[in-house]
Amino acid sequence: MALRLRRLGYEVTVFDNNPLPGGRAQVYTKSGHKFDAGPTVITAPFLFDELFSLFGRRREEYVEFLKVEPWYRFEFFDGRKLDYGGSMEDTMQEIDRISPGEGQGYRKLVEFSKRIFSVGFDKLADQPFHKFGVMLRQVPALLFLRSYLSVYTLVGKYLRHDLLRRAFSIHPLLVGGNPMRTTSIYCLIHFLERKWGIWFPRGGTGELVKAVVKLAEEFGIKFVLNKQVDEVIVREGRAAGIRFSDGGKSECDLLAFDADPPKVYRKLIDSRHRSKWTDGRLDNLAYSMGLFVWYFGTTKKYPDVRHHTIIMGQTFKELLAEIYDEKVLSDDLSLYLHRPAATDPQMSPDSGDSFYVLAPVPNKKAKVDWKEAGEKVRQQVERQLEATLLPDLGKCLEVSFFVTPDDFEDRFNTLWGSGFSIAPLFTQSAWFRFHNKSEELDDLYFCGAGTHPGAGLPGVLSSAKVVEKLVPPSRPSNESEFQQLFRSKSRTFSLASLFLPAERAEAIFRLYYVCRTLDDWADEGHLDKLKDAIESWRTHKPHELLDHYRFLQARWGLDSAPLTELMSAMLKEQDGVAIESMDELIEYCHGVAGTIGLMTCPIFGVTNKTALKHADDLGIAMQLTNICRDVREDAENDRVYLPAEFFTTKPTPSYFLNTESKMSLEEITSVKMRLLQEADRRYLNGEKGISFLPWRIRIVVRWAGRMYREIGELIKENPETFHDKRAVVGKWKKLGALLPCLSRSILT
Ligand SMILES: Cc1cc2nc3c(=O)[nH]c(=O)nc-3n(C[C@H](O)[C@H](O)[C@H](O)COP(=O)(O)OP(=O)(O)OC[C@H]3O[C@@H](n4cnc5c(N)ncnc54)[C@H](O)[C@@H]3O)c2cc1C
């Protein structure tokens, strides 16, 4: 989160009440044993890779991910085991061993899970859901994917055997949900695991936290630990700062919480500033379960115990009812046992083993006195493990301590001591979940487990991506200024932009501001500014202007390459231009104009590769037209774009300025005609790309292309006049061209 805000140019300070960074991923070290406190299963490793690559770094240089095999071992109450992981065939074989013939059912489940993934993760996980319209648009897809079913019900449609249904329904528990009620969207985890596997950071999850902190510090983010925030300072309807438990305070331009949103609203923001998230409403939400986690070290090694073992109790539905509905402690617990040394031997001392075991329990809405119950549950868990996987456990315990929902409430600041914030029900997901941009106060944002898309490391990382899309760059981001600039400098596009939906138009204005400013720096000889921008871009450092492009990247998925190419093409122009060949000219046109087409496509919702090629062609065609229009003006600025290879002798700028000789004017005209021919060819290609665009945008692009072609036609008709004079398309002609563009765009 902090990293993504820094990317937008904010000076970021992270305050956290815990002694180490990482939140629930604390690390406890006792008597030679090291324990990761929380997350241990790394799915979606690509999200971490992406985070590092945003800063031009490779995750591998900071932390190594080790492959975990099997992903999980299931130990059932009747002594049967199931190893889940490896190839599809490995898992199918294991399933067939438990229930012959059911492997195929699992294959079909994964196939369906892939379809859920392609919507639920690919399209929705990092999309802002603070507007109800966004939610409404997704309803058909969600219904089609049967997201109204629970995970358990959906799994039951593919697997018949009771033990298999239980095993393949447990995923919601990893993010705090009851499998009997959690929306089946969470079945996407099956595909996620199948496609990317399960990983563990060498040295433990703590090393992953250290890696992220190192990256953050390299980019100037500060961490202030052991600092409890007690209050959000509200001024004129905006979050203006925070007050600490020690009486100190910190003012800010923008406040982003990675904390439990219900707790923040309830305890940190005075109720008079809350109209939606009233205390009553917060109390009525369904909260995820609590966690009992026992960390223990032994003097004995248990080499047969896998890295992740799920120990299923006798009951399943009954246990879930006890946890979520009846809110009582069960005497038949299901457990998750973590033995990291199975993957990374350095995770335990030479002579022993280090573990944690986690039991889902009711959250603090239950009437359980954990001061008393904690030790009893620990003993119950010890007995269960001793009787099954860890014989002699009692005799070889060396280190032992545990956390209960009390600790989650006190040390991790969650309401009702929940392990994962509010539960991932359909009615508490997407728009119904806590919004990443607060509805109550301006300049207040949320990411983390309680927000869209939800708990778990992939969810939390995706929620940070959402916030990056919502927070504008810190420096001047006055939308109306961008718009004014756009309208004053680019009249053709300005008229065309009236057809754009507001949000896309704003993005185009912002993009125009970035490109125009760079262009002005290049034209006005501000080499220092251009070079500084290129260097900041290369080193991924915040930059006043380029942060706007980064914001567009986060929001609309713009690629980095076009901006890199645009700036380097501009830099090349600085020492005068003398293009040698047509190839060189096309490369230049791509750099300064084709790239603009590539940047605008994602804003128009187009990412198809063929369409991008057409967009590039359209940009090149327009630039070729520009070049033919401005030959004289460019020559005055020591720039010759007409390729030398087409002239009898290499032309200097003065050749284009002293055109008394009819011969030279004829030669220049013939070269211009060649370029305009090439432009026409590319306009045709560009026209093919227009069909990829939404219809309103088709009008805009088709019309703009048409205007440029008109300029080319004027030059072709009267080359000599338009050598000394700039070819301009008249207002009425522009309007006249609109009608055919409109009808063609609507009809095709
Ligand atoms: C035992 C356990 C095992 C898990 N296993 C996995 C797993 O294997 N894989 C997986 O993907 N996920 C796992 N998860 C879930 C995952 O760890 C969480 O969903 C994720 O870490 C939540 O991240 P977060 O940033 O939302 O909150 P946190 O990690 O809780 O970070 C928030 C931090 O802000 C601090 N804070 C909150 N309020 C304040 C305040 N007022 N003042 C100061 N500081 C404050 C909190 O104390 C905390 O340190 C596990 C969770 C637990 C508890």
The ligand as a MOL file (V3000), in Angstrom:
LIG
                    3D

  0  0  0     0  0            999 V3000
M  V30 BEGIN CTAB
M  V30 COUNTS 53 58 0 0 0
M  V30 BEGIN ATOM
M  V30 1 C -2.5760 -17.0640 11.7450 0
M  V30 2 C -2.8660 -16.5580 10.3710 0
M  V30 3 C -2.4880 -17.3070 9.2910 0
M  V30 4 C -2.7120 -16.8430 7.9980 0
M  V30 5 N -2.2780 -17.5700 6.9300 0
M  V30 6 C -2.3480 -17.0480 5.6950 0
M  V30 7 C -1.7180 -17.6970 4.6250 0
M  V30 8 O -1.1060 -18.7280 4.7930 0
M  V30 9 N -1.7840 -17.1220 3.4000 0
M  V30 10 C -2.4390 -15.9530 3.1800 0
M  V30 11 O -2.4580 -15.4530 2.0400 0
M  V30 12 N -3.0410 -15.2980 4.2020 0
M  V30 13 C -3.0000 -15.8140 5.4440 0
M  V30 14 N -3.5560 -15.1460 6.4850 0
M  V30 15 C -4.3170 -13.9360 6.2290 0
M  V30 16 C -3.4120 -12.7450 6.0500 0
M  V30 17 O -2.3530 -12.8340 6.9290 0
M  V30 18 C -4.1770 -11.4930 6.3100 0
M  V30 19 O -5.3600 -11.4450 5.5630 0
M  V30 20 C -3.3420 -10.2850 5.9730 0
M  V30 21 O -2.0950 -10.3600 6.5930 0
M  V30 22 C -4.0620 -9.0670 6.4280 0
M  V30 23 O -3.2790 -8.0000 6.0850 0
M  V30 24 P -3.7280 -6.5490 6.4460 0
M  V30 25 O -2.6850 -5.7040 5.8650 0
M  V30 26 O -5.1360 -6.3380 6.0820 0
M  V30 27 O -3.7050 -6.4620 8.0370 0
M  V30 28 P -2.5700 -6.7530 9.0880 0
M  V30 29 O -1.6150 -7.7510 8.6090 0
M  V30 30 O -3.2660 -7.0430 10.3590 0
M  V30 31 O -1.8010 -5.3670 9.2220 0
M  V30 32 C -2.4000 -4.2570 9.8430 0
M  V30 33 C -1.4490 -3.6850 10.8650 0
M  V30 34 O -1.9650 -2.4170 11.2770 0
M  V30 35 C -1.9420 -2.3840 12.6840 0
M  V30 36 N -2.9760 -1.4750 13.1590 0
M  V30 37 C -4.3220 -1.6150 13.0280 0
M  V30 38 N -4.9530 -0.6010 13.6460 0
M  V30 39 C -3.9910 0.1940 14.1670 0
M  V30 40 C -4.0080 1.3950 14.9290 0
M  V30 41 N -5.1580 1.9720 15.2910 0
M  V30 42 N -2.8350 1.9410 15.2790 0
M  V30 43 C -1.6480 1.3540 14.9290 0
M  V30 44 N -1.5760 0.2250 14.2190 0
M  V30 45 C -2.7310 -0.3490 13.8490 0
M  V30 46 C -2.2530 -3.8020 13.0940 0
M  V30 47 O -1.9590 -4.0490 14.4410 0
M  V30 48 C -1.3540 -4.5560 12.1250 0
M  V30 49 O -0.0520 -4.5900 12.5880 0
M  V30 50 C -3.3550 -15.6130 7.8020 0
M  V30 51 C -3.7530 -14.8480 8.8920 0
M  V30 52 C -3.5070 -15.3150 10.1690 0
M  V30 53 C -3.8970 -14.4520 11.3100 0
M  V30 END ATOM
M  V30 BEGIN BOND
M  V30 1 1 1 2
M  V30 2 1 2 3
M  V30 3 2 2 52
M  V30 4 2 3 4
M  V30 5 1 4 5
M  V30 6 1 4 50
M  V30 7 2 5 6
M  V30 8 1 6 7
M  V30 9 1 6 13
M  V30 10 2 7 8
M  V30 11 1 7 9
M  V30 12 1 9 10
M  V30 13 2 10 11
M  V30 14 1 10 12
M  V30 15 2 12 13
M  V30 16 1 13 14
M  V30 17 1 14 15
M  V30 18 1 14 50
M  V30 19 1 15 16
M  V30 20 1 16 17
M  V30 21 1 16 18
M  V30 22 1 18 19
M  V30 23 1 18 20
M  V30 24 1 20 21
M  V30 25 1 20 22
M  V30 26 1 22 23
M  V30 27 1 23 24
M  V30 28 2 24 25
M  V30 29 1 24 26
M  V30 30 1 24 27
M  V30 31 1 27 28
M  V30 32 2 28 29
M  V30 33 1 28 30
M  V30 34 1 28 31
M  V30 35 1 31 32
M  V30 36 1 32 33
M  V30 37 1 33 34
M  V30 38 1 33 48
M  V30 39 1 34 35
M  V30 40 1 35 36
M  V30 41 1 35 46
M  V30 42 1 36 37
M  V30 43 1 36 45
M  V30 44 2 37 38
M  V30 45 1 38 39
M  V30 46 1 39 40
M  V30 47 2 39 45
M  V30 48 1 40 41
M  V30 49 2 40 42
M  V30 50 1 42 43
M  V30 51 2 43 44
M  V30 52 1 44 45
M  V30 53 1 46 47
M  V30 54 1 46 48
M  V30 55 1 48 49
M  V30 56 2 50 51
M  V30 57 1 51 52
M  V30 58 1 52 53
M  V30 END BOND
M  V30 END CTAB
M  END
